[in-house]
Amino acid sequence: MKDLRELYSEVEVKVADPVVSFCETVVESSSMKCFAETPNKKNKITMIAEPLERGLAEDIENGVVSVDWSRKQLGDFFKTKYDWDLLAARSIWAFGPDKQGPNILLDDTLPTEVDKGLLGSVRDSIVQGFQWGAREGPLCDEPIRNVKFKIVDARIASEPLHRGSGQIIPTARRVAYSAFLMATPRLMEPVYYVEIQTPIDCVSAIYTVLSRRRGHVTADVPQPGTPAYLVKAFLPVIESFGFETDLRYHTQGQAFCLSVFNHWAIVPGDPLDKSIVLRPLEPAPIQHLAREFMVKTRRRKGMSEDVSINKFFDEAMVVELAQQAADLHQQMI
């Protein structure tokens, strides 16, 4: 940076802190059926959110399964590999936020309760709302990952004028957000797979450096025919800045590392826990990290520090939530 500033361009360069992308996910099913009405009060969509089965998001991203397959192909794949019932597998509407996005939208409504013809007429608009929401999650505008959204009920206006895309798309996004927030949301962070070559007498120093950065060793094995050891570990990407310099310092330059993205992992803690106080210039405890990452990301993007439920929940939903909280409090007494 000194050369860039003084020798080549002779302009002042501002350097920001490194930025890491996060994902948003859920770890439980929605605690209640979430609904949203369109602004004209003529349509109502009800939805729940729940985690995808382990490995399914990776299958979608790697092209093992495609939303363009026929209903029969999708049914056979999901029934065979993930033990879905055929009706659910054949009711998949979309992956999101694109055709290989790691989230699923499916129609879980019953023909006896919902007019499938009317619901089908607004399918494209609901899919667009879902994909918009999956692209920018409610926690900090980061992509949603590993979530299954189920439409469980819908009331759609019979007049085409009252069910236009301008009514349906933002409502579908809002109900997806409310279902997401009621399903114990969490942040996910990218994790590197790291291989470190080092002499045997430096292995303990490597363990120390990794543990300080929330890394953990999966194996350390001797290299046949050499005095070197190969240490294999996982390290969160956000903790990797300056890692190589730190490693060289603690091993007197004898360790060399190679890192590559491996997977996404849930950040410890609840990002919506308002009781957590983040103190400036103090490292946050492990269980406060999700809250810290969410707040800092929202600040960087010019958003308010907290997620406002009034932004995503209809007034009737807020009333129902308050009633549930009151009932729970009464039971505890």
C-alpha positions in Angstrom: 0.0 0.0 0.0 2.9 2.3 0.7 4.2 1.9 -2.9 0.8 2.4 -4.3 0.2 5.6 -2.4 3.7 7.2 -2.7 5.5 5.8 -5.7 2.9 4.9 -8.4 -0.3 6.8 -8.2 0.5 9.4 -5.5 -3.1 9.4 -4.4 -4.5 8.7 -0.9 -6.0 5.2 -0.7 -8.4 4.3 2.1 -8.2 0.8 3.3 -11.3 -0.9 4.9 -11.3 -3.9 7.2 -11.6 -7.3 5.3 -15.3 -8.3 4.7 -16.6 -11.8 4.9 -19.9 -12.9 3.4 -22.4 -14.7 5.7 -25.5 -16.8 5.0 -28.7 -17.0 7.0 -30.4 -20.2 8.0 -32.8 -21.8 10.5 -32.3 -24.7 12.9 -36.0 -25.6 13.7 -39.4 -25.5 12.1 -41.5 -22.4 12.4 -43.1 -22.2 15.8 -46.4 -21.1 14.2 -48.0 -20.8 10.8 -47.1 -17.4 9.5 -49.4 -15.4 7.2 -49.4 -12.2 5.3 -52.2 -10.3 3.5 -51.6 -8.3 0.3 -52.0 -4.5 0.7 -55.5 -4.7 -0.9 -56.6 -7.3 1.7 -57.9 -9.6 -1.1 -55.2 -12.3 -0.8 -53.6 -14.1 2.1 -50.6 -16.5 2.0 -49.6 -18.8 4.9 -46.2 -20.4 5.1 -43.8 -22.2 7.4 -40.0 -22.7 7.2 -37.8 -25.6 8.3 -34.2 -26.8 7.7 -33.4 -28.8 4.7 -32.1 -32.4 5.1 -28.3 -32.7 5.5 -26.5 -32.7 2.1 -29.5 -31.5 0.1 -28.3 -27.9 -0.3 -25.0 -29.3 -1.7 -26.8 -31.6 -4.1 -28.7 -28.7 -5.5 -25.6 -26.5 -5.8 -23.6 -29.2 -7.5 -26.3 -30.0 -10.0 -27.1 -33.5 -8.7 -30.8 -32.5 -8.8 -32.5 -29.9 -10.9 -35.8 -28.0 -10.6 -36.1 -28.5 -14.4 -36.6 -32.2 -14.0 -40.1 -33.7 -14.5 -42.3 -34.1 -11.5 -41.7 -37.9 -11.7 -37.9 -37.5 -11.7 -38.1 -35.1 -8.7 -40.4 -37.4 -6.9 -38.2 -40.5 -7.4 -35.0 -38.6 -6.4 -36.4 -37.1 -3.2 -38.2 -40.3 -2.2 -35.1 -42.5 -2.8 -32.4 -40.3 -1.3 -34.2 -38.1 1.3 -37.2 -40.2 2.1 -39.7 -37.5 1.1 -43.3 -38.6 0.4 -44.1 -38.5 -3.4 -46.7 -35.7 -3.0 -44.3 -33.3 -1.3 -41.5 -34.1 -3.8 -43.8 -33.5 -6.8 -45.1 -30.2 -5.2 -41.7 -28.5 -5.5 -42.2 -25.1 -7.1 -38.7 -23.6 -7.1 -35.1 -23.6 -5.8 -33.8 -20.2 -4.7 -32.4 -17.7 -5.0 -31.8 -19.1 -8.5 -32.2 -22.5 -10.2 -29.2 -23.9 -8.2 -29.9 -22.0 -5.0 -29.8 -24.0 -1.7 -33.4 -23.4 -0.7 -36.7 -25.0 -1.7 -40.2 -23.6 -2.1 -43.0 -26.2 -2.2 -46.8 -26.2 -2.3 -48.0 -28.1 0.7 -51.7 -27.0 0.4 -54.6 -29.5 0.0 -57.0 -29.3 -2.9 -59.9 -29.6 -0.5 -58.9 -26.4 1.3 -57.3 -24.3 -1.4 -58.4 -23.4 -5.0 -55.4 -24.9 -6.8 -56.4 -23.1 -10.0 -56.2 -19.7 -8.4 -53.0 -20.6 -6.5 -51.5 -21.7 -9.8 -52.4 -18.4 -11.4 -50.1 -16.5 -9.0 -47.4 -19.2 -8.8 -44.8 -17.2 -10.8 -45.4 -14.1 -8.5 -45.0 -16.2 -5.3 -41.8 -17.8 -6.7 -40.4 -14.3 -7.5 -41.2 -13.2 -3.9 -39.5 -16.3 -2.5 -36.4 -15.9 -4.6 -36.2 -12.2 -3.7 -36.3 -13.1 0.0 -33.8 -16.0 -0.4 -31.4 -13.6 -2.1 -31.5 -11.0 0.8 -32.4 -12.5 4.2 -34.1 -10.6 7.0 -31.2 -10.8 9.5 -28.6 -8.7 7.5 -29.4 -8.9 3.8 -27.2 -11.9 3.3 -28.4 -14.9 1.2 -30.6 -17.5 2.9 -29.2 -21.1 2.9 -30.5 -24.6 3.7 -34.2 -23.7 4.3 -37.4 -25.3 3.0 -40.4 -22.9 2.7 -43.8 -24.6 2.6 -47.0 -22.9 1.5 -49.6 -24.4 3.8 -52.6 -22.2 3.0 -53.6 -19.5 0.6 -56.6 -17.4 -0.1 -56.4 -15.9 -3.6 -58.8 -13.3 -5.1 -60.9 -14.6 -8.0 -60.6 -11.3 -9.9 -57.3 -11.1 -11.9 -57.2 -7.3 -11.1 -56.9 -8.0 -7.4 -54.1 -10.6 -7.6 -51.5 -8.8 -9.7 -47.7 -9.3 -9.2 -47.4 -6.0 -7.4 -49.7 -7.4 -4.7 -48.3 -10.9 -4.5 -44.5 -10.6 -4.9 -43.8 -8.4 -1.8 -46.4 -10.3 0.2 -44.7 -13.6 -0.6 -41.4 -12.2 0.4 -42.8 -10.8 3.6 -44.4 -14.1 4.7 -41.2 -16.0 3.8 -39.3 -13.6 6.1 -41.8 -14.0 9.0 -41.7 -17.9 8.7 -37.9 -17.7 8.7 -37.8 -15.5 11.8 -40.1 -17.9 13.7 -37.9 -20.9 12.9 -34.9 -20.1 15.2 -32.7 -18.2 12.7 -29.0 -18.4 12.8 -26.0 -17.0 10.9 -23.7 -19.2 8.9 -20.0 -18.5 8.1 -17.6 -19.9 5.5 -15.0 -22.3 6.8 -11.6 -23.0 5.2 -9.9 -26.4 5.1 -6.3 -25.8 6.0 -3.2 -28.0 5.5 -0.1 -27.0 7.3 3.4 -28.5 6.8 5.6 -28.2 9.8 8.5 -29.8 11.7 7.3 -32.0 14.6 8.6 -29.6 17.3 6.2 -26.9 16.0 3.0 -28.9 16.1 2.0 -27.7 19.6 2.4 -24.1 18.5 0.1 -24.7 15.6 -2.5 -26.1 17.9 -2.3 -23.0 20.0 -2.6 -20.6 17.0 -5.6 -22.5 15.6 -7.4 -22.7 19.0 -7.1 -18.9 19.4 -8.9 -18.4 16.1 -11.7 -20.9 16.6 -10.0 -23.5 14.4 -9.8 -27.2 15.2 -7.4 -29.9 14.0 -8.9 -32.9 12.3 -5.6 -34.8 11.9 -1.8 -34.5 12.2 0.2 -37.2 10.4 3.9 -37.6 9.7 5.1 -37.2 6.1 6.7 -40.5 5.1 10.4 -40.1 4.4 10.7 -36.6 5.9 10.9 -35.0 9.3 7.8 -33.0 8.6 4.2 -33.3 9.9 1.1 -32.5 8.0 -1.6 -30.8 10.1 -5.1 -30.8 8.7 -7.7 -28.4 10.2 -10.8 -26.3 9.7 -10.6 -22.5 10.2 -13.4 -19.9 9.9 -12.7 -17.5 7.1 -13.3 -14.5 9.3 -10.5 -15.7 11.6 -8.1 -16.3 8.8 -6.9 -12.8 8.2 -3.3 -12.6 9.4 -3.3 -16.3 10.2 -0.3 -17.1 8.0 1.8 -14.3 9.5 0.8 -15.5 13.0 1.7 -19.0 12.1 5.1 -18.1 10.7 5.8 -15.9 13.8 5.1 -18.8 16.3 7.0 -21.4 14.3 10.0 -19.2 13.4 9.0 -19.4 9.7 9.1 -23.2 9.6 5.4 -23.8 8.9 3.7 -23.4 5.5 -0.1 -23.5 5.0 -2.6 -24.0 2.2 -6.2 -23.1 2.6 -9.3 -23.6 0.5 -13.1 -23.1 1.1 -14.7 -26.2 2.4 -18.2 -25.7 3.9 -20.6 -23.4 5.7 -21.0 -23.7 9.5 -23.4 -22.1 12.0 -22.0 -19.2 14.0 -22.3 -19.8 17.8 -25.0 -17.8 19.5 -28.4 -16.3 18.8 -28.2 -13.2 16.4 -31.5 -11.9 17.7 -30.6 -11.9 21.4 -31.0 -8.3 22.4 -29.7 -8.9 25.9 -26.2 -9.2 24.6 -24.1 -6.0 25.1 -21.3 -5.6 22.6 -18.5 -3.5 24.0 -16.2 -1.6 21.7 -12.5 -2.8 21.5 -13.3 -5.9 23.5 -13.4 -9.4 21.9 -16.9 -10.9 22.1 -17.3 -14.3 23.9 -18.0 -17.3 21.7 -21.8 -17.3 22.4 -22.0 -13.6 21.4 -20.4 -14.0 18.0 -23.6 -14.4 15.9 -25.0 -11.2 17.4 -21.7 -9.3 16.9 -21.4 -10.4 13.2 -25.1 -9.5 12.5 -24.9 -6.1 14.1 -21.6 -5.2 12.4 -22.9 -6.4 9.0 -26.1 -4.4 9.4 -24.0 -1.3 10.4 -21.8 -1.7 7.4 -24.8 -1.8 5.1 -26.4 1.2 6.7 -29.2 -0.7 8.3 -30.6 -0.3 11.9 -28.9 -2.6 14.4 -32.0 -4.7 15.2 -34.4 -6.7 13.0 -37.8 -5.1 13.4 -40.7 -7.6 13.4 -43.2 -4.9 12.5 -41.5 -4.6 9.1 -42.2 -8.2 8.2 -45.2 -9.3 10.4 -48.8 -8.2 9.7 -50.6 -6.6 12.6 -52.8 -9.7 13.0 -49.6 -11.8 13.3 -48.1 -9.5 16.0 -51.4 -9.8 18.0 -51.3 -13.6 17.7 -47.7 -13.6 18.8 -48.5 -11.4 21.8 -51.4 -13.8 22.7 -49.1 -16.8 22.5 -46.6 -15.1 24.8 -49.3 -14.2 27.3 -50.6 -17.8 27.3 -47.1 -19.2 27.9 -46.5 -16.7 30.7 -49.9 -17.8 32.3 -48.9 -21.5 32.1 -45.6 -20.8 33.8 -47.3 -19.0 36.7 
